[in-house]
């Protein structure tokens, strides 16, 4: 063997040996799950007329499912609520336009969702991406493109590599199954640490009615319609008009009453689908009222789970305002407290600094009078009549703040209006998550 060949072989062997003895690259640490997360994903009932699937498309994340598809049976009624952001995404605008269209005949419908890219602030390219994806789904399922609703969540301002989705449509259709709702919930997660699901069942006239919903959301949570991405399905028999009325009537005190960081997303979407395949009669009268109560419960459950998964959250907090002059004032005061960085960091530090609550009320814009205010931590009376309660002990407040779930109660002493808002604390972890979000 020539000398140069020996040298080449020796070099190759040396390289192989180096690779063998080199320390292995450290494994990427698993994302910590929120300490406020439920013990497990709930068992959700199958909804007749609804099928789910999910695939790995590699839009941003590797080795995880990031696109999900829902097929809805012919005759499904649809309702929705969306962000009022003036920079809302192409998907949101498309969904709004489609829900406004008149549906002719009992045609099916579909929902397609991707994570990793929000397709927001992407101009006409974004509109083209929505059209390409929804038309591909429509063709594969044999339904009108006007009945395909899409959502995208993730980084803002980057073109959506939509061919990665359209290339997977056949796989998505082939994988559709009734019992894959948890897989669909996983596929739309971004900074979420757990998938979110909730359900309810009730007895209708002549049969059982089922409701099942999934959601994603962790940061950029200060909805102005609904929150992040939420999809709720029911087999109830109800018209699209009545379905929309119920949804709109219950959004305000559920999804519009949560906040993680006071930032409203460009992509907030809530879609509600009713397949009409329950054996129960069409909803009306007492049955309709019972259904609304159950639907509201599912919406509230999902909204609370979003807060429990707030980026870096360690505390789940209800801000309960009573005695306000008007409902608007109650909402203003509650949100001012819930969104205050000073209040939220005090909670994170387990510091009963009630003065920050006073300051938040004062800046809220709600009618307030110093000598009428009452402030409590749970059942602990902290302040009233414009001054600290003389029996209040700082150590009692500090002990209360150690709990993972807290109630900050404020009575304005001016009227009968009330409102609750749910929030979480603000920790160093929130900064870490958002500083690394695009990397």
C-alpha positions in Angstrom: 0.0 0.0 0.0 1.3 3.4 -0.9 2.5 5.7 1.9 -0.2 8.3 1.1 -2.8 5.6 1.3 -1.6 4.5 4.8 -1.7 8.2 5.9 -5.3 8.6 4.7 -6.3 5.3 6.4 -4.6 6.4 9.6 -6.3 9.8 9.5 -9.7 8.1 9.0 -9.1 5.7 11.9 -8.0 8.5 14.2 -11.2 10.4 13.3 -13.4 7.4 14.1 -11.6 6.8 17.4 -12.1 10.4 18.4 -15.8 10.1 17.7 -16.0 7.0 19.8 -14.2 8.5 22.9 -15.7 12.0 22.6 -18.3 12.7 25.3 -21.8 12.4 24.1 -23.7 15.7 23.5 -25.9 16.5 26.5 -29.5 15.5 26.0 -31.9 18.4 25.7 -33.7 18.8 28.9 -37.4 18.0 28.9 -39.6 21.0 29.1 -40.9 21.3 32.7 -44.6 20.8 33.1 -46.5 23.6 34.9 -46.9 22.8 38.6 -50.5 23.9 38.2 -51.2 21.3 35.5 -53.9 18.6 35.9 -52.6 15.1 36.8 -53.5 13.9 33.3 -55.4 14.6 30.1 -59.1 14.0 30.8 -61.1 11.2 29.2 -63.1 13.0 26.6 -66.3 11.5 25.1 -66.3 10.7 21.4 -68.5 13.1 19.5 -70.5 11.5 16.7 -69.6 13.1 13.4 -66.1 14.3 14.4 -62.8 12.7 13.5 -59.2 13.8 14.2 -55.7 13.1 13.0 -52.2 14.6 13.4 -48.9 14.4 11.7 -45.3 15.5 11.8 -44.7 18.2 9.1 -41.5 19.8 10.4 -42.8 23.3 10.2 -40.6 24.3 13.1 -40.5 21.4 15.6 -38.7 18.2 14.9 -39.9 14.7 16.0 -43.3 15.9 17.2 -46.7 16.3 15.6 -47.4 19.8 14.5 -50.4 19.7 12.2 -53.8 18.4 13.0 -57.0 17.9 11.0 -60.6 17.6 12.1 -63.3 16.3 9.8 -66.9 17.2 10.6 -69.9 15.4 9.3 -72.4 16.8 6.8 -75.0 19.1 8.5 -72.5 20.4 11.1 -73.4 23.9 12.4 -70.4 26.2 13.0 -69.9 29.2 15.2 -66.8 31.2 16.1 -65.2 34.1 18.0 -61.9 35.7 17.1 -59.3 38.3 18.2 -60.1 41.9 17.5 -56.5 42.7 17.0 -56.0 45.0 14.0 -53.0 42.9 13.0 -54.9 39.6 13.1 -53.6 36.7 11.0 -54.6 35.6 7.6 -56.2 32.5 9.0 -58.4 34.6 11.4 -59.6 36.8 8.5 -60.3 33.8 6.4 -62.3 32.1 9.1 -64.3 35.2 9.8 -65.2 35.6 6.1 -66.3 31.9 5.8 -68.5 32.0 8.9 -70.3 35.0 7.4 -71.2 33.0 4.3 -74.6 31.3 3.9 -74.3 27.5 3.9 -76.2 25.8 1.1 -77.1 22.1 1.8 -75.8 19.6 4.3 -72.2 19.8 3.4 -69.4 18.7 5.7 -66.7 20.9 7.2 -63.1 20.7 8.4 -60.6 22.4 10.6 -56.8 22.3 10.0 -54.3 23.7 12.5 -50.5 24.0 12.5 -48.1 25.0 15.2 -44.7 26.6 14.9 -45.7 29.5 12.6 -48.6 31.9 13.0 -48.8 33.1 9.4 -49.5 36.5 10.8 -48.2 39.8 9.3 -47.2 37.9 6.2 -49.1 40.0 3.6 -50.5 38.4 0.5 -48.1 35.5 0.8 -50.0 34.6 4.0 -53.4 34.8 2.2 -52.0 32.5 -0.5 -50.8 30.0 2.1 -54.3 29.9 3.7 -55.9 29.3 0.3 -53.4 26.6 -0.6 -53.9 24.7 2.6 -57.7 25.0 2.8 -58.2 24.1 -0.9 -56.0 21.0 -0.5 -58.0 19.9 2.4 -61.3 20.6 0.6 -60.2 18.6 -2.4 -59.1 15.6 -0.3 -62.3 15.5 1.7 -64.7 16.4 -1.1 -66.1 19.5 0.5 -66.2 23.2 -0.5 -63.1 25.2 0.4 -65.6 27.7 2.1 -66.2 25.0 4.7 -62.5 24.5 5.6 -61.4 26.6 8.6 -57.7 27.0 9.4 -55.6 28.2 12.2 -51.9 28.8 12.7 -50.0 29.5 15.9 -46.3 30.3 16.5 -43.8 32.9 15.4 -45.2 36.1 13.9 -43.9 37.6 10.6 -42.4 34.6 9.0 -43.9 33.1 5.8 -45.7 29.8 6.5 -43.9 26.9 4.6 -47.4 25.7 3.6 -46.1 23.0 1.2 -45.0 21.1 4.3 -48.7 20.9 5.2 -50.1 20.3 1.8 -47.7 17.4 1.3 -49.1 15.8 4.4 -52.8 16.1 3.6 -53.2 12.6 2.3 -51.6 11.2 5.5 -53.9 13.4 7.6 -57.0 12.1 5.8 -55.9 8.5 6.0 -55.3 8.8 9.8 -58.7 10.3 10.7 -60.3 8.5 13.7 -62.9 9.4 16.3 -60.7 8.8 19.3 -57.7 10.9 18.4 -58.7 14.2 20.1 -55.8 14.1 22.6 -53.3 13.7 19.7 -54.9 16.7 18.0 -54.5 18.7 21.3 -50.8 17.9 21.4 -50.2 18.9 17.8 -51.2 22.5 18.3 -49.0 23.2 21.3 -46.2 25.8 21.2 -44.9 26.9 24.6 -47.7 24.9 26.3 -46.4 22.4 28.8 -49.5 20.2 28.7 -52.4 19.6 26.3 -55.8 21.0 27.4 -59.1 19.2 27.3 -62.5 19.4 28.9 -65.9 17.8 28.5 -69.5 17.6 29.7 -72.5 15.4 29.1 -76.1 16.1 29.8 -79.5 14.5 29.2 -81.5 16.0 26.4 -85.0 15.2 25.3 -84.7 11.6 24.0 -81.0 11.1 24.4 -77.6 12.1 25.8 -75.8 15.2 24.5 -72.0 15.3 24.6 -69.5 18.2 24.5 -65.7 17.9 24.2 -63.2 20.7 23.8 -59.4 21.2 23.4 -57.3 24.3 23.7 -53.8 25.7 23.4 -52.4 28.7 25.1 -49.6 29.6 27.5 -48.3 33.1 26.7 -49.6 36.1 24.9 -52.8 35.7 26.8 -55.1 38.7 27.2 -57.9 37.8 24.9 -60.2 40.3 23.2 -62.8 37.7 22.0 -61.8 34.3 23.1 -58.3 32.9 23.6 -55.5 31.5 21.6 -56.8 28.4 19.8 -59.9 26.6 21.2 -62.0 24.0 19.4 -65.2 22.7 21.0 -67.4 19.9 19.5 -70.9 18.7 20.4 -73.4 16.3 18.9 -76.3 18.6 19.9 -79.0 19.4 17.4 -78.9 23.2 17.2 -79.0 25.8 14.4 -75.9 27.8 13.5 -77.7 31.0 14.6 -78.5 29.7 18.1 -75.0 28.2 18.4 -73.4 31.5 17.7 -75.7 33.3 20.2 -74.7 30.8 23.0 -71.0 31.2 22.2 -71.0 35.0 22.0 -73.0 35.2 25.2 -70.5 33.2 27.2 -67.2 34.3 25.8 -67.0 37.5 27.9 -66.9 35.9 31.4 -64.8 32.9 30.4 -62.1 33.4 27.8 -62.3 37.2 28.0 -61.7 37.0 31.7 -58.2 35.5 31.7 -54.8 37.0 31.4 -51.3 35.8 31.6 -49.3 38.7 30.4 -51.7 41.4 29.1 -50.7 40.7 25.4 -53.4 39.9 22.9 -52.5 37.4 20.2 -52.9 38.0 16.4 -54.3 34.5 16.1 -56.9 34.0 18.8 -59.6 31.7 17.5 -62.5 29.9 19.1 -64.5 27.5 16.9 -67.6 25.6 18.1 -69.0 22.8 15.9 -72.4 21.0 16.4 -72.8 17.8 14.3 -76.5 17.3 15.2 -75.9 13.5 15.5 -77.2 13.1 19.1 -80.4 11.1 19.5 -81.8 14.0 21.6 -84.3 16.4 20.1 -83.3 19.8 18.8 -82.4 22.1 21.6 -85.1 24.4 22.9 -86.6 25.6 26.1 -85.2 24.0 29.3 -82.9 21.7 27.3 -81.3 24.7 25.6 -80.7 26.4 28.9 -79.1 23.2 30.3 -76.9 22.9 27.3 -75.7 26.5 27.7 -74.7 25.8 31.3 -72.8 22.8 30.3 -71.1 24.6 27.4 -70.1 27.5 29.7 -68.6 25.0 32.1 -66.4 23.5 29.3 -65.4 27.0 28.2 -64.5 28.0 31.8 -62.5 24.9 32.4 -60.4 25.4 29.2 -59.9 29.1 30.0 -58.6 28.2 33.5 -56.3 25.5 32.1 -54.7 28.2 29.8 -53.9 30.3 32.9 -52.6 27.3 34.8 -50.2 26.8 31.9 -49.1 30.4 31.9 -45.5 30.7 30.9 -43.5 30.2 34.0 -46.6 30.2 36.3 -46.4 28.8 39.8 -49.7 30.4 41.1 -53.2 30.3 39.9 -55.0 33.5 41.0 -58.6 34.7 41.0 -59.1 38.4 41.2 -62.6 38.8 42.5 -64.1 42.3 42.4 -67.5 43.1 43.9 -69.4 46.2 44.8 -68.4 48.2 41.7 -70.6 51.0 40.3 -70.9 49.3 36.9 -70.0 45.9 35.3 -67.5 47.8 33.2 -65.8 49.2 36.3 -65.7 45.8 37.9 -63.9 44.4 34.8 -61.5 47.3 34.6 -60.5 47.1 38.3 -60.1 43.3 38.1 -57.9 43.4 34.9 -55.8 46.2 36.3 -54.9 44.1 39.3 -54.5 40.9 37.3 -52.2 42.6 34.7 -50.1 44.6 37.1 -46.4 43.4 36.9 -45.9 44.6 40.5 -48.9 42.6 41.7 -47.8 39.5 39.7 -44.2 39.6 40.8 -45.2 40.1 44.4 -47.3 37.0 44.1 -44.4 35.1 42.5 -42.2 36.2 45.5 -45.0 35.2 47.9 -45.0 38.7 49.2 -48.4 39.9 50.6 -47.8 43.5 49.3 -51.4 44.7 49.3 -50.3 48.2 48.6 -49.7 47.2 45.0 -53.4 46.2 44.7 -54.4 49.6 45.9 -52.2 51.2 43.3 -53.6 49.0 40.5 -57.2 50.0 41.4 -56.2 53.6 41.4 -54.9 53.5 37.9 -57.6 51.3 36.4 -60.0 54.0 35.3 -62.8 52.5 37.3 -64.7 54.6 39.8 -63.2 54.1 43.2 -63.1 55.8 46.6 -60.4 55.3 49.1 -62.6 55.0 52.1 -65.0 52.5 50.5 -62.4 49.9 49.5 -62.1 46.5 51.2 -59.3 44.1 50.3 -58.9 40.5 51.3 -56.5 37.6 50.7 -58.9 34.7 50.7 -60.8 35.1 54.0 -58.1 37.3 55.5 -59.3 40.9 55.9 -56.4 43.1 54.9 -57.7 46.6 54.6 -61.0 48.5 54.8 -62.3 52.0 55.2 -59.3 53.5 53.6 -56.8 51.9 56.0 -55.2 48.6 56.9 -57.3 46.4 59.1 -55.8 46.9 62.6 -56.1 43.1 63.3 -54.3 42.1 60.1 -51.0 40.4 60.6 -48.3 40.4 57.9 -47.4 36.8 58.8 -50.9 35.7 58.1 -50.8 37.2 54.6 -47.3 35.7 54.0 -48.6 32.3 55.0 -51.5 32.6 52.6 -49.2 33.5 49.7 -47.5 30.2 50.0 -50.5 28.4 48.6 -50.6 27.5 44.8 -54.1 28.9 44.4 -55.0 32.3 45.6 -58.0 34.6 45.7 -57.5 38.4 45.8 -60.9 39.9 46.7 -61.7 43.6 46.4 -65.1 45.2 47.3 -65.4 48.7 45.8 -68.2 49.6 48.1 -70.0 51.6 45.4 -72.7 49.4 43.9 -73.6 45.8 43.1 -71.6 45.0 40.0 -69.1 42.2 40.1 -66.5 40.4 38.0 -63.8 37.8 38.4 -60.6 37.6 36.3 -58.1 34.7 36.5 -54.4 35.3 36.2 -51.0 33.8 37.3 -47.8 35.1 38.7 -44.9 36.5 36.8 -41.6 34.6 37.3 -38.1 34.6 35.9 -39.1 31.5 33.8 -41.5 33.8 31.8 -38.5 35.8 30.7 -36.4 32.7 29.8 -39.2 31.2 27.7 -39.8 34.4 25.7 -36.2 35.3 25.3 -35.5 31.9 23.7 -38.8 31.6 21.8 -37.5 32.2 18.2 -34.3 30.2 18.7 
